[in-house]
Amino acid sequence: MITLWWSFTLTAVGVTGLFFVYRSQSLTGPLIGIVVQVAWVAYAIATRQWWFLLSAFAYGGTNLYGIAKRRRATADQET
């Protein structure tokens, strides 16, 4: 039962992060996305569902890319 609860909770937090990614240009969305991926890694290890590690690293990398892109865009606007 705990794995079902964790799965739905982590999915809800991830969707919340995506909402903020598309709603504003702040770093809130990508930061939520990175935090939830850390939780997905813990979930994958605890439940021995190793393929979740692949998705967590893929989504985490995408969020890091988004943060870098936003920082570059902000720096370009300031110059």
C-alpha positions as CSV (number, residue, x, y, z in Angstrom):
1,M,0.0,0.0,0.0
2,I,2.9,2.4,0.8
3,T,4.2,2.1,-2.8
4,L,0.9,3.1,-4.3
5,W,0.7,6.1,-1.9
6,W,4.3,7.1,-2.7
7,S,3.7,6.7,-6.5
8,F,0.6,8.9,-6.5
9,T,2.2,11.5,-4.2
10,L,5.4,11.8,-6.2
11,T,3.4,12.0,-9.4
12,A,1.3,14.8,-8.0
13,V,4.4,16.8,-6.9
14,G,6.0,16.3,-10.3
15,V,2.9,17.6,-12.1
16,T,2.9,20.6,-9.7
17,G,6.4,21.3,-10.8
18,L,5.4,21.1,-14.5
19,F,2.6,23.5,-13.8
20,F,5.0,26.0,-12.5
21,V,7.4,25.4,-15.3
22,Y,4.8,26.4,-17.9
23,R,3.1,29.0,-15.8
24,S,6.0,31.3,-15.1
25,Q,9.6,31.9,-15.8
26,S,10.7,31.5,-12.2
27,L,12.9,28.7,-11.1
28,T,10.2,27.3,-8.8
29,G,9.0,24.6,-11.3
30,P,12.4,23.2,-12.2
31,L,13.5,23.2,-8.6
32,I,10.4,21.3,-7.6
33,G,11.1,18.9,-10.5
34,I,14.7,18.3,-9.2
35,V,13.5,17.7,-5.6
36,V,10.9,15.2,-6.7
37,Q,13.4,13.3,-8.8
38,V,15.6,12.9,-5.7
39,A,12.5,11.4,-4.0
40,W,11.9,9.1,-7.1
41,V,15.5,7.9,-6.7
42,A,14.8,7.0,-3.1
43,Y,11.5,5.3,-4.1
44,A,13.3,3.3,-6.8
45,I,15.9,2.1,-4.4
46,A,13.4,1.3,-1.6
47,T,11.1,-0.7,-3.9
48,R,13.9,-2.1,-6.1
49,Q,12.3,-0.8,-9.2
50,W,15.5,0.2,-10.9
51,W,14.0,1.6,-14.1
52,F,12.7,4.5,-12.1
53,L,16.3,5.6,-11.7
54,L,16.6,6.1,-15.5
55,S,13.5,8.2,-15.6
56,A,14.6,10.2,-12.5
57,F,18.0,11.0,-14.0
58,A,16.4,11.9,-17.4
59,Y,13.8,14.2,-15.8
60,G,16.4,15.7,-13.4
61,G,18.7,16.4,-16.3
62,T,15.9,18.1,-18.2
63,N,15.1,20.3,-15.2
64,L,18.8,21.3,-14.8
65,Y,18.9,22.1,-18.5
66,G,15.8,24.3,-18.0
67,I,17.4,26.1,-15.1
68,A,20.6,26.8,-17.1
69,K,18.5,28.0,-20.1
70,R,16.5,30.4,-17.9
71,R,19.7,31.8,-16.3
72,R,21.2,32.4,-19.7
73,A,18.1,34.2,-20.9
74,T,18.0,36.3,-17.8
75,A,21.7,37.2,-18.2
76,D,21.1,38.1,-21.9
77,Q,18.2,40.4,-20.9
78,E,20.3,42.2,-18.3
79,T,23.0,43.1,-20.8
